[in-house]
């Protein structure tokens, strides 16, 4: 075993011993809970509240239209980053609008993502 690795292991063992003896407190980190699952009805409700088609909604979330269809048909459950985005869209749809608002060719910002859908 290399000396540096041995020294690191000994340091860790001593820290563990100090903690067990109450001479040292360790830093702890609390992780946030994962987002609650979202039902097919809830996904459809979020999409409807944004006045978006499945294709547009899929583009906003950067997922395929078929995946949005599968969520709404209850064949698949949203997970990972898409689930977080769905919860954000459900609670604060203006965040989706602000992220998707881009300057047009004339340099003025679109008023909202919803306005660009109907345009």
Protein Blocks (a to p, Z undefined) as FASTA:
>chain_A
ZZklmmmmmmmmmmmmmmmnopaccdddddddddddddfklmmmmmmmnopafklmmmmn
opafklmmmmmnopaccehjllmmmmmmmmmmmlmmmmmpccdfkopacfbfklmmmZZ
